[in-house]
Every structure is written in C-alpha cells, then in structure tokens.
C-alpha cells in the first residue's frame, strides 16, 4: 500500500466504508502474526 494515499481517498475510490477497512486490516495483521509464528499451515 502506498503510504501517500489517504485512507479516505482509498475508501472513496473503492466505495468502501472505513470501518470495514479497519476490520479487514485487523484480521489481516492478526493472520500475518499467526503465520509468522508457524501457527497456520
């Protein structure tokens, strides 16, 4: 993700509610942590 893009612009571009974005981001980050610990196969 390009850090120069504002969240509001990104959500507007893809017609996405910011709350949905944060929910997906949280799930993505947690899944990444689990993958790095070897918990997911």
QUIJO-V378844 format. One record per pair of residues at least 24 apart in sequence whose ideal C-beta (glycine too) atoms are under 10 Angstrom apart, sorted by the first residue. I is the first residue (numbers start at 1). J is the second residue. Records with the same first field share a line. If there is no record, write none. Layout:
# QUIJO-V378844
I->J / J
This chain:
# QUIJO-V378844
1->25
